[in-house]
């Protein structure tokens, strides 16, 4: 167990860890800003449904195609500098994009944003490892999973207020300025964010079987992402069809996305206590299998739909937190961007294939109300089966030791 401690600090720098997670939150807001802006973009610039779909899917396409090989490239560079430059790139493109009047130029800027977003999401976990002690690492890296629902959920919730001030441009400028602000904060912190390189001559290997486990983790993430996007992406439609207003449906959907955050935090706590992936992931998958029926079974009850959606989002938070926490097992910290790339690529594939696959099943069945929940339940069962084959690693999955940590801080 000595090797994992080679690059570990003597105490966890919690404030720095939260700032690093904040980098991911601000980057994820660039995903959430698009959907609320589509009606304004359609009215002002005349973008087509196809163009709107490309704008929504651009980041998922980049993740599905480039995330894993991109991780190989990023591992060659200093993580703190990479994240800082990516945030500046993301911020500048977003602000410049706000002044474009041609849909193709906005789409091109959006494609550029996807590169910045991917760079942030693949590189920050390597930095999180450098600011956490060995006992805290799994908890901190699991906590990283909160960045996506928090960033995209906040963007959806604040979108109506921003749209009423300067239209869709306010979303682009606001998210861009946030990137530049946190990039400045990161520049101030950069000298203290040492490289996560091992001493010369030291060889650190991943635990036995971890590469096979990484493929299983990526497969789980793909299934989870496809299900999550299919369920919550169609939630506004389900609520409107049940008789609610579009405004209510939008607010309820934004809150449902945010409810995923406390689920991630609870799961991170269990990860910090040593719960293996083979136990924590099935908890989320079982929640999927149960709550989906309350959302999409043909009962027409708005309170049941909303309650089921909140429960779905909370309990599914166990899955991404468990998967990111498992990256604690990567032996050489320089390989973390590559391992993260495997998870993100799995997620991108799931986001691209999941919703169309579900829509195809519904179309083939003539819109039968039980087909959707049944198909999602099958996906949840597949997640459980794959998770059961993920190995536990006592050396890296050991529970945190808060008493020791407190004594170190006191010293």
C-alpha positions as YAML, in Angstrom:
chain: A
units: angstrom
residues:
- id: 1
  name: UNK
  ca: [0.00, 0.00, 0.00]
- id: 2
  name: UNK
  ca: [3.04, 2.28, -0.02]
- id: 3
  name: UNK
  ca: [2.99, 3.13, -3.70]
- id: 4
  name: UNK
  ca: [-0.30, 4.94, -3.81]
- id: 5
  name: UNK
  ca: [1.00, 7.40, -1.23]
- id: 6
  name: UNK
  ca: [3.96, 8.57, -3.28]
- id: 7
  name: UNK
  ca: [2.20, 11.61, -4.70]
- id: 8
  name: UNK
  ca: [-0.17, 12.20, -1.77]
- id: 9
  name: UNK
  ca: [-0.23, 15.38, 0.37]
- id: 10
  name: UNK
  ca: [-0.17, 15.17, 4.16]
- id: 11
  name: UNK
  ca: [-3.63, 16.74, 4.45]
- id: 12
  name: UNK
  ca: [-6.59, 17.20, 2.12]
- id: 13
  name: UNK
  ca: [-6.97, 20.73, 0.77]
- id: 14
  name: UNK
  ca: [-10.75, 20.87, 0.81]
- id: 15
  name: UNK
  ca: [-11.14, 24.46, -0.42]
- id: 16
  name: UNK
  ca: [-8.93, 23.77, -3.44]
- id: 17
  name: UNK
  ca: [-10.85, 20.56, -4.13]
- id: 18
  name: UNK
  ca: [-14.14, 22.48, -4.14]
- id: 19
  name: UNK
  ca: [-12.70, 25.11, -6.49]
- id: 20
  name: UNK
  ca: [-11.56, 22.36, -8.87]
- id: 21
  name: UNK
  ca: [-15.02, 20.80, -8.80]
- id: 22
  name: UNK
  ca: [-16.37, 24.30, -9.44]
- id: 23
  name: UNK
  ca: [-14.34, 24.36, -12.67]
- id: 24
  name: UNK
  ca: [-16.34, 21.33, -13.81]
- id: 25
  name: UNK
  ca: [-19.62, 22.88, -12.69]
- id: 26
  name: UNK
  ca: [-18.98, 26.03, -14.73]
- id: 27
  name: UNK
  ca: [-17.91, 23.97, -17.74]
- id: 28
  name: UNK
  ca: [-21.08, 21.84, -17.46]
- id: 29
  name: UNK
  ca: [-23.22, 24.98, -17.58]
- id: 30
  name: UNK
  ca: [-22.31, 25.14, -21.27]
- id: 31
  name: UNK
  ca: [-24.33, 21.95, -21.72]
- id: 32
  name: UNK
  ca: [-27.37, 23.23, -19.85]
- id: 33
  name: UNK
  ca: [-27.46, 26.64, -21.55]
- id: 34
  name: UNK
  ca: [-28.48, 25.38, -25.00]
- id: 35
  name: UNK
  ca: [-31.88, 23.72, -24.49]
- id: 36
  name: UNK
  ca: [-33.58, 26.76, -22.86]
- id: 37
  name: UNK
  ca: [-32.17, 29.04, -25.58]
- id: 38
  name: UNK
  ca: [-33.45, 27.04, -28.57]
- id: 39
  name: UNK
  ca: [-36.83, 28.85, -28.86]
- id: 40
  name: UNK
  ca: [-35.07, 32.24, -28.82]
- id: 41
  name: UNK
  ca: [-32.47, 31.07, -31.35]
- id: 42
  name: UNK
  ca: [-35.26, 29.78, -33.59]
- id: 43
  name: UNK
  ca: [-37.21, 33.04, -33.42]
- id: 44
  name: UNK
  ca: [-34.23, 35.37, -33.79]
- id: 45
  name: UNK
  ca: [-31.93, 33.49, -36.17]
- id: 46
  name: UNK
  ca: [-34.29, 30.98, -37.76]
- id: 47
  name: UNK
  ca: [-32.27, 27.91, -36.84]
- id: 48
  name: UNK
  ca: [-33.81, 24.63, -37.98]
- id: 49
  name: UNK
  ca: [-34.68, 21.66, -35.80]
- id: 50
  name: UNK
  ca: [-31.71, 19.82, -37.30]
- id: 51
  name: UNK
  ca: [-29.34, 22.67, -36.40]
- id: 52
  name: UNK
  ca: [-30.77, 22.79, -32.88]
- id: 53
  name: UNK
  ca: [-30.17, 19.07, -32.53]
- id: 54
  name: UNK
  ca: [-26.56, 19.49, -33.63]
- id: 55
  name: UNK
  ca: [-26.03, 22.22, -31.06]
- id: 56
  name: UNK
  ca: [-27.45, 20.01, -28.33]
- id: 57
  name: UNK
  ca: [-25.50, 16.93, -29.39]
- id: 58
  name: UNK
  ca: [-22.12, 18.49, -30.24]
- id: 59
  name: UNK
  ca: [-20.53, 17.81, -26.86]
- id: 60
  name: UNK
  ca: [-21.95, 14.28, -26.70]
- id: 61
  name: UNK
  ca: [-20.58, 13.57, -30.19]
- id: 62
  name: UNK
  ca: [-17.14, 14.85, -29.20]
- id: 63
  name: UNK
  ca: [-17.19, 12.72, -26.04]
- id: 64
  name: UNK
  ca: [-18.36, 9.61, -27.88]
- id: 65
  name: UNK
  ca: [-15.67, 9.90, -30.56]
- id: 66
  name: UNK
  ca: [-12.66, 11.60, -28.98]
- id: 67
  name: UNK
  ca: [-12.71, 11.31, -25.16]
- id: 68
  name: UNK
  ca: [-10.53, 8.21, -24.73]
- id: 69
  name: UNK
  ca: [-7.81, 9.08, -27.30]
- id: 70
  name: UNK
  ca: [-7.93, 12.72, -26.16]
- id: 71
  name: UNK
  ca: [-7.08, 11.49, -22.67]
- id: 72
  name: UNK
  ca: [-3.87, 9.99, -24.07]
- id: 73
  name: UNK
  ca: [-2.89, 13.41, -25.44]
- id: 74
  name: UNK
  ca: [-3.73, 15.34, -22.26]
- id: 75
  name: UNK
  ca: [-1.64, 13.07, -20.03]
- id: 76
  name: UNK
  ca: [1.51, 14.60, -21.57]
- id: 77
  name: UNK
  ca: [0.88, 18.08, -20.17]
- id: 78
  name: UNK
  ca: [0.76, 19.79, -16.79]
- id: 79
  name: UNK
  ca: [-2.86, 19.41, -15.57]
- id: 80
  name: UNK
  ca: [-3.23, 22.83, -13.89]
- id: 81
  name: UNK
  ca: [-2.09, 24.70, -17.01]
- id: 82
  name: UNK
  ca: [-4.27, 22.57, -19.24]
- id: 83
  name: UNK
  ca: [-7.42, 23.23, -17.20]
- id: 84
  name: UNK
  ca: [-6.69, 26.96, -17.01]
- id: 85
  name: UNK
  ca: [-6.19, 27.24, -20.77]
- id: 86
  name: UNK
  ca: [-9.30, 25.14, -21.43]
- id: 87
  name: UNK
  ca: [-11.44, 27.43, -19.26]
- id: 88
  name: UNK
  ca: [-10.09, 30.52, -21.04]
- id: 89
  name: UNK
  ca: [-10.77, 28.86, -24.40]
- id: 90
  name: UNK
  ca: [-14.29, 27.93, -23.32]
- id: 91
  name: UNK
  ca: [-15.00, 31.41, -21.94]
- id: 92
  name: UNK
  ca: [-13.72, 33.30, -24.96]
- id: 93
  name: UNK
  ca: [-15.58, 31.11, -27.45]
- id: 94
  name: UNK
  ca: [-18.81, 31.45, -25.52]
- id: 95
  name: UNK
  ca: [-18.57, 35.25, -25.31]
- id: 96
  name: UNK
  ca: [-17.57, 35.61, -28.97]
- id: 97
  name: UNK
  ca: [-20.36, 33.22, -29.98]
- id: 98
  name: UNK
  ca: [-22.90, 35.56, -28.38]
- id: 99
  name: UNK
  ca: [-22.17, 38.15, -31.08]
- id: 100
  name: UNK
  ca: [-22.54, 35.79, -34.05]
- id: 101
  name: UNK
  ca: [-25.65, 36.19, -36.16]
- id: 102
  name: UNK
  ca: [-25.13, 33.20, -38.45]
- id: 103
  name: UNK
  ca: [-26.28, 29.78, -37.17]
- id: 104
  name: UNK
  ca: [-23.28, 28.04, -38.75]
- id: 105
  name: UNK
  ca: [-20.86, 30.30, -36.89]
- id: 106
  name: UNK
  ca: [-22.66, 29.64, -33.60]
- id: 107
  name: UNK
  ca: [-22.49, 25.91, -34.30]
- id: 108
  name: UNK
  ca: [-18.77, 26.18, -35.09]
- id: 109
  name: UNK
  ca: [-18.18, 27.99, -31.79]
- id: 110
  name: UNK
  ca: [-20.23, 25.31, -30.07]
- id: 111
  name: UNK
  ca: [-17.99, 22.63, -31.56]
- id: 112
  name: UNK
  ca: [-14.99, 24.53, -30.21]
- id: 113
  name: UNK
  ca: [-16.63, 24.68, -26.78]
- id: 114
  name: UNK
  ca: [-16.87, 20.90, -26.78]
- id: 115
  name: UNK
  ca: [-13.06, 20.69, -26.91]
- id: 116
  name: UNK
  ca: [-12.73, 22.98, -23.88]
- id: 117
  name: UNK
  ca: [-15.41, 21.10, -21.99]
- id: 118
  name: UNK
  ca: [-13.77, 17.74, -22.66]
- id: 119
  name: UNK
  ca: [-10.38, 19.06, -21.61]
- id: 120
  name: UNK
  ca: [-11.74, 20.26, -18.26]
- id: 121
  name: UNK
  ca: [-13.65, 17.07, -17.50]
- id: 122
  name: UNK
  ca: [-10.74, 14.78, -18.38]
- id: 123
  name: UNK
  ca: [-8.04, 16.72, -16.55]
- id: 124
  name: UNK
  ca: [-9.56, 17.97, -13.28]
- id: 125
  name: UNK
  ca: [-9.67, 14.45, -11.72]
- id: 126
  name: UNK
  ca: [-5.85, 14.30, -12.01]
- id: 127
  name: UNK
  ca: [-5.65, 17.53, -10.01]
- id: 128
  name: UNK
  ca: [-8.16, 16.33, -7.43]
- id: 129
  name: UNK
  ca: [-5.88, 13.40, -6.74]
- id: 130
  name: UNK
  ca: [-2.99, 15.74, -5.93]
- id: 131
  name: UNK
  ca: [-4.92, 17.70, -3.28]
- id: 132
  name: UNK
  ca: [-6.37, 14.72, -1.36]
- id: 133
  name: UNK
  ca: [-4.74, 12.39, 1.12]
- id: 134
  name: UNK
  ca: [-4.85, 8.68, 0.32]
- id: 135
  name: UNK
  ca: [-7.75, 8.00, 2.75]
- id: 136
  name: UNK
  ca: [-9.76, 10.89, 1.26]
- id: 137
  name: UNK
  ca: [-9.01, 10.27, -2.42]
- id: 138
  name: UNK
  ca: [-11.90, 7.99, -3.25]
- id: 139
  name: UNK
  ca: [-14.37, 10.33, -1.55]
- id: 140
  name: UNK
  ca: [-12.99, 13.43, -3.32]
- id: 141
  name: UNK
  ca: [-12.92, 11.77, -6.73]
- id: 142
  name: UNK
  ca: [-16.46, 10.45, -6.23]
- id: 143
  name: UNK
  ca: [-17.54, 13.98, -5.32]
- id: 144
  name: UNK
  ca: [-16.37, 15.06, -8.77]
- id: 145
  name: UNK
  ca: [-19.49, 13.38, -10.18]
- id: 146
  name: UNK
  ca: [-21.59, 16.32, -8.91]
- id: 147
  name: UNK
  ca: [-20.18, 18.70, -11.52]
- id: 148
  name: UNK
  ca: [-22.48, 17.65, -14.37]
- id: 149
  name: UNK
  ca: [-25.93, 17.75, -12.71]
- id: 150
  name: UNK
  ca: [-25.02, 20.85, -10.70]
- id: 151
  name: UNK
  ca: [-23.72, 22.84, -13.67]
- id: 152
  name: UNK
  ca: [-26.37, 21.84, -16.18]
- id: 153
  name: UNK
  ca: [-29.17, 22.04, -13.61]
- id: 154
  name: UNK
  ca: [-28.24, 25.55, -12.49]
- id: 155
  name: UNK
  ca: [-28.03, 26.67, -16.12]
- id: 156
  name: UNK
  ca: [-31.55, 25.40, -16.76]
- id: 157
  name: UNK
  ca: [-32.93, 27.05, -13.61]
- id: 158
  name: UNK
  ca: [-31.33, 30.46, -14.21]
- id: 159
  name: UNK
  ca: [-32.02, 30.47, -17.94]
- id: 160
  name: UNK
  ca: [-35.50, 32.10, -17.79]
- id: 161
  name: UNK
  ca: [-34.18, 35.09, -15.83]
- id: 162
  name: UNK
  ca: [-31.22, 35.55, -18.15]
- id: 163
  name: UNK
  ca: [-33.29, 35.10, -21.30]
- id: 164
  name: UNK
  ca: [-35.57, 37.94, -20.19]
- id: 165
  name: UNK
  ca: [-32.64, 40.39, -19.98]
- id: 166
  name: UNK
  ca: [-30.71, 40.01, -23.24]
- id: 167
  name: UNK
  ca: [-32.10, 36.90, -24.87]
- id: 168
  name: UNK
  ca: [-29.98, 33.86, -25.63]
- id: 169
  name: UNK
  ca: [-26.84, 36.03, -25.74]
- id: 170
  name: UNK
  ca: [-27.02, 36.54, -21.97]
- id: 171
  name: UNK
  ca: [-26.63, 32.79, -21.44]
- id: 172
  name: UNK
  ca: [-23.55, 32.69, -23.67]
- id: 173
  name: UNK
  ca: [-21.92, 35.76, -22.12]
- id: 174
  name: UNK
  ca: [-22.77, 34.76, -18.55]
- id: 175
  name: UNK
  ca: [-21.37, 31.26, -18.87]
- id: 176
  name: UNK
  ca: [-18.30, 32.63, -20.65]
- id: 177
  name: UNK
  ca: [-17.56, 35.20, -17.94]
- id: 178
  name: UNK
  ca: [-17.87, 32.52, -15.28]
- id: 179
  name: UNK
  ca: [-15.21, 30.49, -17.09]
- id: 180
  name: UNK
  ca: [-12.82, 33.44, -17.23]
- id: 181
  name: UNK
  ca: [-13.35, 34.26, -13.54]
- id: 182
  name: UNK
  ca: [-12.61, 30.76, -12.31]
- id: 183
  name: UNK
  ca: [-9.66, 30.54, -14.73]
- id: 184
  name: UNK
  ca: [-8.14, 33.54, -12.93]
- id: 185
  name: UNK
  ca: [-8.72, 31.82, -9.58]
- id: 186
  name: UNK
  ca: [-7.02, 28.70, -10.91]
- id: 187
  name: UNK
  ca: [-4.05, 30.75, -12.17]
- id: 188
  name: UNK
  ca: [-3.57, 32.05, -8.63]
- id: 189
  name: UNK
  ca: [-3.67, 28.49, -7.28]
- id: 190
  name: UNK
  ca: [-1.51, 26.95, -10.03]
- id: 191
  name: UNK
  ca: [1.86, 27.33, -8.27]
- id: 192
  name: UNK
  ca: [0.56, 25.22, -5.37]
- id: 193
  name: UNK
  ca: [-0.98, 22.56, -7.64]
- id: 194
  name: UNK
  ca: [2.10, 20.42, -8.11]
- id: 195
  name: UNK
  ca: [2.35, 17.97, -10.98]
- id: 196
  name: UNK
  ca: [1.06, 14.50, -10.28]
- id: 197
  name: UNK
  ca: [4.20, 12.83, -11.58]
- id: 198
  name: UNK
  ca: [5.86, 9.99, -9.74]
- id: 199
  name: UNK
  ca: [9.51, 10.13, -8.66]
- id: 200
  name: UNK
  ca: [12.01, 8.98, -11.27]
- id: 201
  name: UNK
  ca: [12.49, 5.25, -11.41]
- id: 202
  name: UNK
  ca: [9.22, 4.46, -9.64]
- id: 203
  name: UNK
  ca: [6.84, 2.19, -11.55]
- id: 204
  name: UNK
  ca: [3.24, 2.18, -10.40]
- id: 205
  name: UNK
  ca: [0.93, -0.43, -11.84]
- id: 206
  name: UNK
  ca: [-2.84, -0.53, -11.79]
- id: 207
  name: UNK
  ca: [-4.40, -3.23, -9.57]
- id: 208
  name: UNK
  ca: [-4.76, -6.65, -11.26]
- id: 209
  name: UNK
  ca: [-7.68, -6.69, -13.68]
- id: 210
  name: UNK
  ca: [-8.30, -2.94, -13.53]
- id: 211
  name: UNK
  ca: [-8.17, -2.48, -17.30]
- id: 212
  name: UNK
  ca: [-10.95, -5.01, -17.74]
- id: 213
  name: UNK
  ca: [-12.82, -3.29, -14.92]
- id: 214
  name: UNK
  ca: [-12.38, 0.06, -16.67]
- id: 215
  name: UNK
  ca: [-14.20, -1.35, -19.69]
- id: 216
  name: UNK
  ca: [-16.99, -2.55, -17.40]
- id: 217
  name: UNK
  ca: [-17.16, 0.87, -15.71]
- id: 218
  name: UNK
  ca: [-17.37, 2.61, -19.09]
- id: 219
  name: UNK
  ca: [-20.15, 0.23, -20.17]
- id: 220
  name: UNK
  ca: [-22.08, 0.98, -16.98]
- id: 221
  name: UNK
  ca: [-21.62, 4.72, -17.55]
- id: 222
  name: UNK
  ca: [-22.92, 4.36, -21.10]
- id: 223
  name: UNK
  ca: [-26.06, 2.55, -19.98]
- id: 224
  name: UNK
  ca: [-26.59, 5.01, -17.13]
- id: 225
  name: UNK
  ca: [-26.12, 8.09, -19.34]
- id: 226
  name: UNK
  ca: [-28.48, 6.77, -22.01]
- id: 227
  name: UNK
  ca: [-31.17, 6.00, -19.43]
- id: 228
  name: UNK
  ca: [-30.72, 9.24, -17.50]
- id: 229
  name: UNK
  ca: [-30.96, 11.42, -20.60]
- id: 230
  name: UNK
  ca: [-33.91, 9.45, -21.95]
- id: 231
  name: UNK
  ca: [-35.88, 9.72, -18.71]
- id: 232
  name: UNK
  ca: [-35.17, 13.32, -17.68]
- id: 233
  name: UNK
  ca: [-34.99, 14.57, -21.27]
- id: 234
  name: UNK
  ca: [-38.57, 13.46, -21.82]
- id: 235
  name: UNK
  ca: [-39.79, 14.56, -18.40]
- id: 236
  name: UNK
  ca: [-41.11, 17.98, -19.56]
- id: 237
  name: UNK
  ca: [-43.14, 16.23, -22.27]
- id: 238
  name: UNK
  ca: [-44.56, 13.73, -19.76]
- id: 239
  name: UNK
  ca: [-45.59, 16.56, -17.43]
- id: 240
  name: UNK
  ca: [-47.19, 18.66, -20.17]
- id: 241
  name: UNK
  ca: [-49.11, 15.64, -21.42]
- id: 242
  name: UNK
  ca: [-50.31, 15.09, -17.84]
- id: 243
  name: UNK
  ca: [-51.79, 18.59, -17.84]
- id: 244
  name: UNK
  ca: [-49.15, 20.95, -16.40]
- id: 245
  name: UNK
  ca: [-47.97, 24.22, -17.90]
- id: 246
  name: UNK
  ca: [-44.71, 24.38, -19.83]
- id: 247
  name: UNK
  ca: [-43.23, 26.68, -17.17]
- id: 248
  name: UNK
  ca: [-44.04, 24.20, -14.40]
- id: 249
  name: UNK
  ca: [-42.62, 21.35, -16.47]
- id: 250
  name: UNK
  ca: [-39.38, 23.27, -17.09]
- id: 251
  name: UNK
  ca: [-38.88, 24.22, -13.44]
- id: 252
  name: UNK
  ca: [-39.68, 20.70, -12.23]
- id: 253
  name: UNK
  ca: [-37.22, 19.25, -14.74]
- id: 254
  name: UNK
  ca: [-34.46, 21.64, -13.64]
- id: 255
  name: UNK
  ca: [-35.01, 20.74, -9.99]
- id: 256
  name: UNK
  ca: [-35.02, 17.05, -10.89]
- id: 257
  name: UNK
  ca: [-31.59, 17.43, -12.50]
- id: 258
  name: UNK
  ca: [-30.25, 19.19, -9.39]
- id: 259
  name: UNK
  ca: [-31.62, 16.47, -7.09]
- id: 260
  name: UNK
  ca: [-28.98, 14.21, -8.66]
- id: 261
  name: UNK
  ca: [-26.35, 16.25, -6.77]
- id: 262
  name: UNK
  ca: [-27.24, 15.14, -3.20]
- id: 263
  name: UNK
  ca: [-27.49, 11.58, -4.51]
- id: 264
  name: UNK
  ca: [-23.91, 11.88, -5.74]
- id: 265
  name: UNK
  ca: [-22.80, 13.33, -2.39]
- id: 266
  name: UNK
  ca: [-24.41, 10.52, -0.40]
- id: 267
  name: UNK
  ca: [-22.81, 7.96, -2.72]
- id: 268
  name: UNK
  ca: [-19.43, 9.68, -2.33]
- id: 269
  name: UNK
  ca: [-19.83, 9.29, 1.42]
- id: 270
  name: UNK
  ca: [-20.44, 5.57, 1.02]
- id: 271
  name: UNK
  ca: [-17.45, 5.34, -1.33]
- id: 272
  name: UNK
  ca: [-15.34, 7.05, 1.31]
- id: 273
  name: UNK
  ca: [-16.46, 4.41, 3.78]
- id: 274
  name: UNK
  ca: [-15.23, 1.65, 1.49]
- id: 275
  name: UNK
  ca: [-18.42, 0.47, -0.21]
- id: 276
  name: UNK
  ca: [-17.36, -1.43, -3.37]
- id: 277
  name: UNK
  ca: [-18.74, -0.58, -6.81]
- id: 278
  name: UNK
  ca: [-20.40, -4.00, -6.98]
- id: 279
  name: UNK
  ca: [-22.68, -2.90, -4.12]
- id: 280
  name: UNK
  ca: [-23.17, 0.85, -4.68]
- id: 281
  name: UNK
  ca: [-23.97, 0.76, -8.41]
- id: 282
  name: UNK
  ca: [-26.80, -1.82, -8.04]
- id: 283
  name: UNK
  ca: [-28.47, 0.52, -5.51]
- id: 284
  name: UNK
  ca: [-28.77, 3.15, -8.23]
- id: 285
  name: UNK
  ca: [-29.82, 0.61, -10.84]
- id: 286
  name: UNK
  ca: [-32.58, -0.78, -8.62]
- id: 287
  name: UNK
  ca: [-33.80, 2.79, -8.13]
- id: 288
  name: UNK
  ca: [-33.97, 3.18, -11.92]
- id: 289
  name: UNK
  ca: [-36.03, 0.01, -12.28]
- id: 290
  name: UNK
  ca: [-38.57, 1.11, -9.64]
- id: 291
  name: UNK
  ca: [-38.96, 4.85, -10.23]
- id: 292
  name: UNK
  ca: [-39.18, 4.78, -14.04]
- id: 293
  name: UNK
  ca: [-42.58, 3.10, -13.84]
- id: 294
  name: UNK
  ca: [-43.91, 5.97, -11.73]
- id: 295
  name: UNK
  ca: [-42.79, 8.48, -14.35]
- id: 296
  name: UNK
  ca: [-43.91, 6.86, -17.60]
- id: 297
  name: UNK
  ca: [-46.64, 4.37, -16.77]
- id: 298
  name: UNK
  ca: [-49.93, 5.71, -18.13]
- id: 299
  name: UNK
  ca: [-51.53, 6.95, -14.90]
- id: 300
  name: UNK
  ca: [-51.70, 10.73, -15.53]
- id: 301
  name: UNK
  ca: [-50.88, 11.67, -11.92]
- id: 302
  name: UNK
  ca: [-48.68, 14.76, -11.83]
- id: 303
  name: UNK
  ca: [-47.66, 14.35, -8.16]
- id: 304
  name: UNK
  ca: [-46.59, 10.75, -8.83]
- id: 305
  name: UNK
  ca: [-44.61, 11.76, -11.92]
- id: 306
  name: UNK
  ca: [-42.80, 14.55, -10.05]
- id: 307
  name: UNK
  ca: [-42.10, 12.42, -6.96]
- id: 308
  name: UNK
  ca: [-40.85, 9.53, -9.08]
- id: 309
  name: UNK
  ca: [-38.62, 11.85, -11.12]
- id: 310
  name: UNK
  ca: [-37.06, 13.31, -7.96]
- id: 311
  name: UNK
  ca: [-36.49, 9.84, -6.52]
- id: 312
  name: UNK
  ca: [-35.07, 8.65, -9.86]
- id: 313
  name: UNK
  ca: [-32.58, 11.51, -10.03]
- id: 314
  name: UNK
  ca: [-31.47, 11.16, -6.41]
- id: 315
  name: UNK
  ca: [-30.92, 7.42, -6.38]
- id: 316
  name: UNK
  ca: [-29.22, 7.31, -9.77]
- id: 317
  name: UNK
  ca: [-26.58, 9.64, -8.33]
- id: 318
  name: UNK
  ca: [-25.08, 6.51, -6.77]
- id: 319
  name: UNK
  ca: [-23.86, 5.38, -10.18]
- id: 320
  name: UNK
  ca: [-21.62, 8.22, -11.47]
- id: 321
  name: UNK
  ca: [-20.15, 8.87, -8.01]
- id: 322
  name: UNK
  ca: [-19.25, 5.19, -7.69]
- id: 323
  name: UNK
  ca: [-17.65, 5.15, -11.14]
- id: 324
  name: UNK
  ca: [-15.54, 8.27, -10.68]
- id: 325
  name: UNK
  ca: [-14.56, 7.11, -7.19]
- id: 326
  name: UNK
  ca: [-13.17, 3.94, -8.75]
- id: 327
  name: UNK
  ca: [-10.58, 6.04, -10.61]
- id: 328
  name: UNK
  ca: [-8.80, 6.17, -7.27]
- id: 329
  name: UNK
  ca: [-7.44, 2.76, -8.28]
- id: 330
  name: UNK
  ca: [-5.39, 4.11, -11.20]
- id: 331
  name: UNK
  ca: [-1.78, 3.37, -10.29]
- id: 332
  name: UNK
  ca: [0.04, 6.12, -12.19]
- id: 333
  name: UNK
  ca: [-1.72, 9.50, -11.80]
- id: 334
  name: UNK
  ca: [-0.59, 10.46, -15.30]
- id: 335
  name: UNK
  ca: [-3.04, 7.86, -16.62]
- id: 336
  name: UNK
  ca: [-6.05, 9.45, -14.92]
- id: 337
  name: UNK
  ca: [-7.03, 11.58, -17.98]
- id: 338
  name: UNK
  ca: [-7.01, 8.41, -20.08]
- id: 339
  name: UNK
  ca: [-9.07, 6.44, -17.55]
- id: 340
  name: UNK
  ca: [-11.48, 9.37, -17.20]
- id: 341
  name: UNK
  ca: [-11.66, 9.50, -20.99]
- id: 342
  name: UNK
  ca: [-12.86, 5.89, -21.04]
- id: 343
  name: UNK
  ca: [-15.74, 6.76, -18.69]
- id: 344
  name: UNK
  ca: [-16.62, 9.97, -20.53]
- id: 345
  name: UNK
  ca: [-16.55, 8.21, -23.90]
- id: 346
  name: UNK
  ca: [-18.88, 5.54, -22.54]
- id: 347
  name: UNK
  ca: [-21.18, 8.30, -21.32]
- id: 348
  name: UNK
  ca: [-21.08, 10.04, -24.70]
- id: 349
  name: UNK
  ca: [-21.98, 6.86, -26.56]
- id: 350
  name: UNK
  ca: [-24.87, 6.26, -24.17]
- id: 351
  name: UNK
  ca: [-26.18, 9.81, -24.59]
- id: 352
  name: UNK
  ca: [-26.10, 9.47, -28.37]
- id: 353
  name: UNK
  ca: [-27.60, 5.99, -28.66]
- id: 354
  name: UNK
  ca: [-29.91, 5.78, -25.65]
- id: 355
  name: UNK
  ca: [-32.66, 8.30, -26.52]
- id: 356
  name: UNK
  ca: [-32.90, 7.25, -30.23]
- id: 357
  name: UNK
  ca: [-33.00, 3.58, -29.22]
- id: 358
  name: UNK
  ca: [-35.83, 4.21, -26.77]
- id: 359
  name: UNK
  ca: [-37.68, 6.35, -29.31]
- id: 360
  name: UNK
  ca: [-37.33, 3.57, -31.88]
- id: 361
  name: UNK
  ca: [-38.81, 1.03, -29.47]
- id: 362
  name: UNK
  ca: [-41.73, 3.33, -28.70]
- id: 363
  name: UNK
  ca: [-42.34, 3.92, -32.39]
- id: 364
  name: UNK
  ca: [-42.19, 0.20, -33.20]
- id: 365
  name: UNK
  ca: [-44.65, -0.57, -30.42]
- id: 366
  name: UNK
  ca: [-47.09, 2.10, -31.48]
- id: 367
  name: UNK
  ca: [-46.42, 4.18, -28.35]
- id: 368
  name: UNK
  ca: [-47.47, 1.50, -25.84]
- id: 369
  name: UNK
  ca: [-47.12, 3.04, -22.38]
- id: 370
  name: UNK
  ca: [-45.34, 0.05, -20.79]
- id: 371
  name: UNK
  ca: [-42.66, -0.40, -23.43]
- id: 372
  name: UNK
  ca: [-40.51, 2.53, -22.26]
- id: 373
  name: UNK
  ca: [-40.37, 1.57, -18.56]
- id: 374
  name: UNK
  ca: [-39.84, -2.09, -19.49]
- id: 375
  name: UNK
  ca: [-36.90, -1.25, -21.78]
- id: 376
  name: UNK
  ca: [-35.30, 0.99, -19.15]
- id: 377
  name: UNK
  ca: [-35.75, -1.74, -16.54]
- id: 378
  name: UNK
  ca: [-33.86, -4.14, -18.81]
- id: 379
  name: UNK
  ca: [-31.05, -1.56, -19.01]
- id: 380
  name: UNK
  ca: [-31.01, -1.30, -15.22]
- id: 381
  name: UNK
  ca: [-30.69, -5.09, -14.94]
- id: 382
  name: UNK
  ca: [-27.75, -5.02, -17.36]
- id: 383
  name: UNK
  ca: [-26.07, -2.40, -15.15]
- id: 384
  name: UNK
  ca: [-26.47, -4.66, -12.12]
- id: 385
  name: UNK
  ca: [-25.07, -7.68, -13.96]
- id: 386
  name: UNK
  ca: [-22.00, -5.78, -15.19]
- id: 387
  name: UNK
  ca: [-21.40, -4.21, -11.77]
- id: 388
  name: UNK
  ca: [-21.32, -7.61, -10.11]
- id: 389
  name: UNK
  ca: [-18.17, -8.43, -12.12]
- id: 390
  name: UNK
  ca: [-16.27, -5.28, -11.08]
- id: 391
  name: UNK
  ca: [-13.52, -6.34, -8.70]
- id: 392
  name: UNK
  ca: [-13.05, -4.77, -5.28]
- id: 393
  name: UNK
  ca: [-9.58, -3.60, -4.29]
- id: 394
  name: UNK
  ca: [-9.02, -3.49, -0.49]
- id: 395
  name: UNK
  ca: [-5.85, -1.39, -0.89]
- id: 396
  name: UNK
  ca: [-7.75, 1.47, -2.60]
- id: 397
  name: UNK
  ca: [-11.32, 0.92, -1.34]
- id: 398
  name: UNK
  ca: [-10.40, 1.10, 2.35]
- id: 399
  name: UNK
  ca: [-12.64, 3.46, 4.37]
- id: 400
  name: UNK
  ca: [-11.52, 6.95, 5.28]
- id: 401
  name: UNK
  ca: [-9.95, 7.50, 8.70]
- id: 402
  name: UNK
  ca: [-11.23, 10.87, 9.91]
- id: 403
  name: UNK
  ca: [-9.56, 10.62, 13.31]
- id: 404
  name: UNK
  ca: [-6.13, 10.36, 11.73]
- id: 405
  name: UNK
  ca: [-6.93, 13.24, 9.38]
- id: 406
  name: UNK
  ca: [-7.98, 15.49, 12.26]
- id: 407
  name: UNK
  ca: [-4.84, 14.70, 14.21]
- id: 408
  name: UNK
  ca: [-2.72, 15.56, 11.18]
- id: 409
  name: UNK
  ca: [-4.51, 18.88, 10.73]
- id: 410
  name: UNK
  ca: [-4.00, 19.64, 14.42]
- id: 411
  name: UNK
  ca: [-0.32, 18.87, 14.06]
...
